[in-house]
Amino acid sequence: MFNFGMKSNLATPASAKSGLPFNRLEPHLINADLHSHSCMSDGALEPRELALRAAQNGVQLWALTDHDEVVGIAEARAAANEVGMPFLGGVEVSVTWAGETVHIVGVGIDEKNPALVDGLRRTRDGRDTRAVEMGKGLARAGIQDAYEGALCYVRNPGLVSRTHFARWLVNTGHCSSINEVFQRFLVEGKPGFVAHRWASLSEAIQWIKGAGGIAVMAHPGRYRFSPAVLELLIEEFKQCGGEGIEVICGSHTKDQYVRFGEVAKRFDLMASRGSDFHAPDESHTELGRLPLLPDWLVPVWHRLI
C-alpha cells in the first residue's frame, strides 16, 4: 500500500544546511498547502490572518486561492513574507462542464495579468443576480430575508456565494451545520439552488497559463460524475493545457488519495496538495494538516520553487 503518512509533516526541513526554506532535493516532503480561501471570497479569515494561521501550523509553502478573485493576494503575500513562509499567488476558477460546476485552481499566477483579471471579472458577473434568486427560492420555502442575511457575511460584494447563505442559515438556527444547509436547501433540486453559467474549461486554463501559472484540477473526488465521465473531464482538462490534479485535499478520503494518485500517474499530471480551508469551524481539514504526497508522484511545486 502506498504511504500517505503524516509523520514528516511538521519536521524541521533538511534544507537548513543549504539556507533554503525547504528541501528541494525531496519535494514530496514539503508541507505545502496550495488551496485555501479568505474572506475575499467565501472564507472567514482576512488574508493576513490566514497566512499567520498557515505559518503557525507549519506550512512551508502556501497559496491563497480565492474563488474567481485575486484581490487578497497582495495582503497574503506581505503577511507570508513577514513570517518567512514561501508564498504562491493563486485562484480557484469556477467552470461549467457538462452542466456541472467544476473548479480549476491556478497556482504561481501573476495576479495583475490583464487577461486573467478581466476573465475573472466576467466570471463573477451575475453572482449577485444569482444570489437574489437564491433568496427568493428560500423565501418560497418559508425562509424570509435570506439574501439580506447572507450579505451580512460578505466582505467582497461581488462574491455572494452559497457559503454565505449557509452561514446565515446556521447562525439563525434554521440548520445545525453547513452540511445540513447544503443538503436541505442549496444543492440541485432544493429550494435555494440556482444554476449559473461559469467560465469554460479552456478559458479558465488559458487565463491561468497566460498569467504564468499551472492549472490544477481541484478536488476531483467531489464531482458527481461517473468514473467514465470523470475520465473524459480529465482528458479534456489535459488537452486544454491542464498540468496538475489535487491528490491530497481536505475532502478526499484515504482511498481517494490512492485513486487520484494513480490517475495523476496515468495521465502524466503533477500532484497537488491543499486543505481547501475556509474557516476554523467549517473546514474538513486544518491548514497544513494533510498527509504528505508519496514520493512516486511529481509535486506541482516542482516547477514553481
LODRENMAR-289407 format. One record per residue (C-alpha): x, y, z; residue number from 1; residue in three letters. Coordinates in Angstrom, 1 decimal, decimal comma, m for minus. Example, Ala and Ser with C-alpha at 12.3 -4.5 7.8 and 13.67 -1.06 7.14 Angstrom:
PT	12,3	m4,5	7,8	1	ALA
PT	13,7	m1,1	7,1	2	SER
//
This chain:
PT	0,0	0,0	0,0	1	MET
PT	1,2	3,5	m0,8	2	PHE
PT	2,5	5,6	2,1	3	ASN
PT	0,4	8,8	2,7	4	PHE
PT	1,7	9,1	6,3	5	GLY
PT	1,7	12,3	8,4	6	MET
PT	4,9	11,7	10,4	7	LYS
PT	7,1	14,1	8,4	8	SER
PT	4,6	16,9	8,0	9	ASN
PT	6,0	19,2	10,6	10	LEU
PT	9,6	18,1	10,8	11	ALA
PT	12,4	20,6	10,5	12	THR
PT	13,3	20,7	6,8	13	PRO
PT	16,6	19,0	5,9	14	ALA
PT	17,4	22,0	3,7	15	SER
PT	18,6	24,0	6,7	16	ALA
PT	22,2	23,3	5,6	17	LYS
PT	21,6	24,9	2,2	18	SER
PT	19,8	28,0	3,6	19	GLY
PT	16,6	27,2	1,6	20	LEU
PT	13,3	27,4	3,4	21	PRO
PT	12,6	23,7	2,5	22	PHE
PT	14,2	20,7	1,0	23	ASN
PT	14,4	21,0	m2,8	24	ARG
PT	16,0	17,5	m3,0	25	LEU
PT	12,9	15,8	m1,6	26	GLU
PT	10,0	18,0	m2,7	27	PRO
PT	7,3	15,5	m1,6	28	HIS
PT	8,3	16,2	2,0	29	LEU
PT	7,3	19,8	1,8	30	ILE
PT	4,3	20,7	3,9	31	ASN
PT	2,6	22,6	1,0	32	ALA
PT	m0,9	23,9	1,3	33	ASP
PT	m2,0	25,2	m2,1	34	LEU
PT	m5,7	25,6	m1,7	35	HIS
PT	m7,3	27,9	0,8	36	SER
PT	m9,8	30,7	0,9	37	HIS
PT	m10,0	34,1	2,7	38	SER
PT	m12,9	36,5	3,3	39	CYS
PT	m12,2	38,0	m0,1	40	MET
PT	m14,3	35,1	m1,5	41	SER
PT	m16,1	32,6	0,8	42	ASP
PT	m13,6	32,1	3,6	43	GLY
PT	m14,0	33,6	7,1	44	ALA
PT	m10,5	35,0	7,8	45	LEU
PT	m8,7	38,0	6,4	46	GLU
PT	m5,8	37,1	4,1	47	PRO
PT	m3,3	38,2	6,7	48	ARG
PT	m5,0	36,0	9,4	49	GLU
PT	m5,0	33,1	7,0	50	LEU
PT	m1,3	33,5	6,3	51	ALA
PT	m0,4	33,6	10,0	52	LEU
PT	m2,5	30,6	10,7	53	ARG
PT	m0,8	28,6	7,9	54	ALA
PT	2,6	29,6	9,2	55	ALA
PT	1,7	28,6	12,8	56	GLN
PT	0,6	25,2	11,5	57	ASN
PT	3,9	24,5	10,0	58	GLY
PT	3,0	25,2	6,3	59	VAL
PT	6,2	25,5	4,3	60	GLN
PT	4,7	26,6	1,0	61	LEU
PT	1,3	28,3	0,9	62	TRP
PT	m1,1	29,7	m1,8	63	ALA
PT	m4,2	31,8	m1,4	64	LEU
PT	m6,8	30,6	m3,9	65	THR
PT	m9,9	32,6	m3,5	66	ASP
PT	m12,9	31,8	m5,8	67	HIS
PT	m12,7	33,9	m9,0	68	ASP
PT	m10,9	36,7	m7,2	69	GLU
PT	m7,3	37,8	m6,7	70	VAL
PT	m7,7	41,0	m4,6	71	VAL
PT	m6,4	39,3	m1,4	72	GLY
PT	m3,1	38,1	m2,8	73	ILE
PT	m1,1	41,3	m2,0	74	ALA
PT	m2,0	41,2	1,7	75	GLU
PT	m1,5	37,5	1,8	76	ALA
PT	1,9	37,7	0,2	77	ARG
PT	3,0	40,5	2,5	78	ALA
PT	2,0	38,6	5,6	79	ALA
PT	3,7	35,4	4,4	80	ALA
PT	6,9	37,4	3,7	81	ASN
PT	6,8	38,8	7,2	82	GLU
PT	6,9	35,3	8,8	83	VAL
PT	9,3	33,8	6,2	84	GLY
PT	6,8	31,5	4,6	85	MET
PT	7,2	30,9	0,8	86	PRO
PT	4,1	32,0	m1,0	87	PHE
PT	2,4	31,5	m4,4	88	LEU
PT	m0,3	33,6	m5,9	89	GLY
PT	m3,4	31,5	m6,7	90	GLY
PT	m7,0	31,5	m7,7	91	VAL
PT	m9,8	28,9	m7,9	92	GLU
PT	m11,8	29,4	m11,2	93	VAL
PT	m15,4	28,3	m11,4	94	SER
PT	m16,1	26,3	m14,6	95	VAL
PT	m19,2	24,9	m16,2	96	THR
PT	m18,6	21,5	m17,8	97	TRP
PT	m21,3	19,0	m18,9	98	ALA
PT	m23,8	21,1	m17,0	99	GLY
PT	m22,0	20,8	m13,7	100	GLU
PT	m19,7	23,2	m11,8	101	THR
PT	m16,0	22,1	m11,5	102	VAL
PT	m13,1	24,1	m10,1	103	HIS
PT	m9,7	24,7	m11,5	104	ILE
PT	m7,0	26,0	m9,2	105	VAL
PT	m4,3	28,2	m10,7	106	GLY
PT	m1,0	28,3	m8,7	107	VAL
PT	2,0	30,5	m9,3	108	GLY
PT	0,0	33,2	m11,1	109	ILE
PT	0,7	36,8	m11,7	110	ASP
PT	m2,5	38,3	m10,2	111	GLU
PT	m2,1	41,5	m12,2	112	LYS
PT	m2,2	39,8	m15,6	113	ASN
PT	m4,9	41,7	m17,6	114	PRO
PT	m6,5	38,7	m19,3	115	ALA
PT	m6,8	36,9	m16,0	116	LEU
PT	m8,2	39,9	m14,2	117	VAL
PT	m10,8	40,5	m17,0	118	ASP
PT	m11,7	36,9	m17,2	119	GLY
PT	m12,3	36,6	m13,5	120	LEU
PT	m14,4	39,8	m13,6	121	ARG
PT	m16,6	38,3	m16,3	122	ARG
PT	m16,9	35,1	m14,3	123	THR
PT	m18,1	37,0	m11,3	124	ARG
PT	m20,7	38,9	m13,2	125	ASP
PT	m24,1	37,5	m12,5	126	GLY
PT	m23,3	36,3	m9,0	127	ARG
PT	m25,4	38,9	m7,3	128	ASP
PT	m28,4	38,2	m9,6	129	THR
PT	m28,0	34,5	m8,8	130	ARG
PT	m27,9	35,3	m5,0	131	ALA
PT	m31,1	37,3	m5,3	132	VAL
PT	m32,8	34,4	m7,0	133	GLU
PT	m31,5	32,1	m4,2	134	MET
PT	m33,1	34,3	m1,7	135	GLY
PT	m36,4	34,2	m3,5	136	LYS
PT	m36,2	30,4	m3,6	137	GLY
PT	m35,6	30,2	0,1	138	LEU
PT	m38,5	32,7	0,7	139	ALA
PT	m40,8	30,4	m1,2	140	ARG
PT	m39,7	27,6	1,2	141	ALA
PT	m40,7	29,8	4,2	142	GLY
PT	m37,3	31,3	5,0	143	ILE
PT	m37,6	35,1	4,7	144	GLN
PT	m34,8	37,7	4,2	145	ASP
PT	m32,1	35,1	3,4	146	ALA
PT	m30,4	37,3	0,8	147	TYR
PT	m30,2	40,2	3,2	148	GLU
PT	m28,9	37,9	5,8	149	GLY
PT	m26,2	36,4	3,6	150	ALA
PT	m25,0	39,9	2,8	151	LEU
PT	m24,0	40,3	6,4	152	CYS
PT	m21,3	37,7	5,9	153	TYR
PT	m19,9	39,1	2,7	154	VAL
PT	m16,7	41,1	2,7	155	ARG
PT	m16,4	41,3	m1,1	156	ASN
PT	m19,8	42,5	m2,5	157	PRO
PT	m19,1	40,9	m5,9	158	GLY
PT	m18,8	37,4	m4,4	159	LEU
PT	m22,0	36,4	m2,7	160	VAL
PT	m21,9	32,6	m2,5	161	SER
PT	m23,8	29,6	m1,2	162	ARG
PT	m21,5	29,5	1,8	163	THR
PT	m22,6	33,0	2,9	164	HIS
PT	m26,2	31,8	2,8	165	PHE
PT	m25,2	28,7	4,7	166	ALA
PT	m23,5	30,7	7,5	167	ARG
PT	m26,6	32,8	7,9	168	TRP
PT	m28,9	29,8	8,0	169	LEU
PT	m26,8	28,1	10,7	170	VAL
PT	m26,4	31,2	12,8	171	ASN
PT	m30,1	32,0	12,7	172	THR
PT	m31,0	28,5	13,8	173	GLY
PT	m32,6	27,2	10,6	174	HIS
PT	m30,0	24,4	10,4	175	CYS
PT	m27,4	22,9	12,7	176	SER
PT	m24,5	22,8	10,3	177	SER
PT	m23,2	24,0	7,0	178	ILE
PT	m23,5	20,5	5,6	179	ASN
PT	m27,2	20,3	6,6	180	GLU
PT	m27,8	23,6	4,9	181	VAL
PT	m26,4	22,4	1,6	182	PHE
PT	m28,3	19,1	1,7	183	GLN
PT	m31,6	20,7	2,6	184	ARG
PT	m31,5	23,9	0,6	185	PHE
PT	m28,6	24,6	m1,6	186	LEU
PT	m27,9	21,7	m3,9	187	VAL
PT	m29,7	20,9	m7,2	188	GLU
PT	m33,4	20,2	m6,7	189	GLY
PT	m33,6	22,1	m3,4	190	LYS
PT	m35,3	25,5	m2,8	191	PRO
PT	m32,2	27,7	m2,7	192	GLY
PT	m30,3	26,2	m5,6	193	PHE
PT	m29,8	28,4	m8,7	194	VAL
PT	m27,6	27,3	m11,6	195	ALA
PT	m25,1	29,7	m13,0	196	HIS
PT	m23,0	29,6	m16,2	197	ARG
PT	m19,4	29,9	m15,3	198	TRP
PT	m16,2	30,0	m17,4	199	ALA
PT	m15,5	27,2	m19,9	200	SER
PT	m12,7	24,8	m19,1	201	LEU
PT	m10,5	26,1	m21,9	202	SER
PT	m11,0	29,7	m20,8	203	GLU
PT	m10,0	29,0	m17,2	204	ALA
PT	m6,9	27,1	m18,2	205	ILE
PT	m5,9	29,8	m20,8	206	GLN
PT	m6,2	32,6	m18,2	207	TRP
PT	m4,1	30,6	m15,7	208	ILE
PT	m1,4	29,7	m18,1	209	LYS
PT	m1,4	33,2	m19,6	210	GLY
PT	m0,7	34,5	m16,1	211	ALA
PT	2,3	32,3	m15,7	212	GLY
PT	0,6	29,7	m13,5	213	GLY
PT	m0,1	26,0	m13,5	214	ILE
PT	m3,7	24,8	m13,9	215	ALA
PT	m4,7	22,1	m11,3	216	VAL
PT	m8,0	20,2	m11,2	217	MET
PT	m9,4	20,8	m7,7	218	ALA
PT	m10,9	18,0	m5,5	219	HIS
PT	m11,8	15,6	m8,3	220	PRO
PT	m13,4	13,2	m5,8	221	GLY
PT	m16,2	15,7	m5,1	222	ARG
PT	m17,7	15,7	m8,6	223	TYR
PT	m20,9	13,8	m9,3	224	ARG
PT	m19,7	12,2	m12,5	225	PHE
PT	m19,5	8,5	m13,2	226	SER
PT	m15,9	7,2	m13,4	227	PRO
PT	m16,1	7,2	m17,2	228	ALA
PT	m17,3	10,8	m17,4	229	VAL
PT	m14,7	11,9	m14,9	230	LEU
PT	m12,1	10,3	m17,1	231	GLU
PT	m13,4	12,4	m20,1	232	LEU
PT	m13,2	15,5	m18,0	233	LEU
PT	m9,6	14,8	m17,0	234	ILE
PT	m8,7	14,0	m20,7	235	GLU
PT	m10,2	17,3	m21,8	236	GLU
PT	m8,5	19,2	m19,0	237	PHE
PT	m5,1	17,9	m20,1	238	LYS
PT	m5,9	18,6	m23,8	239	GLN
PT	m6,7	22,2	m22,9	240	CYS
PT	m3,3	22,6	m21,1	241	GLY
PT	m4,1	21,4	m17,6	242	GLY
PT	m1,0	20,1	m15,8	243	GLU
PT	m1,9	19,1	m12,3	244	GLY
PT	m4,5	17,4	m10,1	245	ILE
PT	m5,3	17,5	m6,4	246	GLU
PT	m4,4	14,2	m5,0	247	VAL
PT	m4,3	15,1	m1,3	248	ILE
PT	m7,1	17,5	m0,3	249	CYS
PT	m9,4	18,2	2,6	250	GLY
PT	m12,5	16,5	1,1	251	SER
PT	m10,7	13,3	m0,2	252	HIS
PT	m10,7	10,0	1,7	253	THR
PT	m7,7	7,8	2,1	254	LYS
PT	m8,9	5,6	m0,7	255	ASP
PT	m9,2	8,7	m2,9	256	GLN
PT	m5,7	9,7	m2,2	257	TYR
PT	m4,6	6,4	m3,7	258	VAL
PT	m7,1	6,6	m6,6	259	ARG
PT	m6,2	10,1	m7,7	260	PHE
PT	m2,5	9,4	m7,2	261	GLY
PT	m2,9	6,6	m9,7	262	GLU
PT	m4,8	9,0	m12,0	263	VAL
PT	m2,1	11,6	m11,8	264	ALA
PT	0,5	8,9	m12,8	265	LYS
PT	m1,6	7,5	m15,6	266	ARG
PT	m2,4	10,9	m17,2	267	PHE
PT	1,1	12,2	m16,5	268	ASP
PT	m0,2	15,1	m14,3	269	LEU
PT	1,7	16,7	m11,4	270	MET
PT	0,1	16,1	m8,0	271	ALA
PT	m1,1	18,9	m5,7	272	SER
PT	m2,0	19,1	m2,0	273	ARG
PT	m4,3	21,6	m0,3	274	GLY
PT	m6,7	21,7	2,6	275	SER
PT	m9,4	23,8	0,9	276	ASP
PT	m9,6	25,6	4,2	277	PHE
PT	m12,5	28,1	4,6	278	HIS
PT	m13,0	28,7	8,3	279	ALA
PT	m11,8	27,3	11,7	280	PRO
PT	m15,2	25,7	12,5	281	ASP
PT	m16,3	24,7	9,0	282	GLU
PT	m13,4	23,1	7,1	283	SER
PT	m12,8	19,3	6,7	284	HIS
PT	m9,1	19,8	7,4	285	THR
PT	m7,0	22,4	9,1	286	GLU
PT	m4,3	24,3	7,2	287	LEU
PT	m1,1	22,2	7,0	288	GLY
PT	m2,6	19,1	8,5	289	ARG
PT	m2,8	16,9	5,4	290	LEU
PT	m0,8	13,7	4,7	291	PRO
PT	2,3	14,1	2,6	292	LEU
PT	2,4	13,3	m1,1	293	LEU
PT	4,1	10,0	m1,8	294	PRO
PT	7,5	10,0	m3,4	295	ASP
PT	6,3	8,3	m6,6	296	TRP
PT	4,4	11,4	m7,7	297	LEU
PT	5,8	14,7	m9,0	298	VAL
PT	4,5	17,6	m6,9	299	PRO
PT	3,1	20,6	m8,8	300	VAL
PT	5,5	22,9	m6,8	301	TRP
PT	8,4	21,1	m8,5	302	HIS
PT	8,0	23,7	m11,3	303	ARG
PT	7,3	26,6	m9,0	304	LEU
PT	10,1	26,7	m6,4	305	ILE
//
